[in-house]
């Protein structure tokens, strides 16, 4: 729409933080594999964690 505008506001993000990611995968000869990934965000006033797991079969 021409001339339309909007403003988005919310919590102010931390000025200095560290992003950390680590993962691992196990593979078996039968074609199955199991994977895990962990993510983290660390700042002076906040911490966030996330994780993902996968189970796969390859033929």
PyMOL commands that set and color helices and strands:
alter all, ss='L'
color gray80, all
select strands_A, chain A and resi 17-27+32-43+47-57
alter strands_A, ss='S'
color yellow, strands_A
deselect
rebuild
show_as cartoon
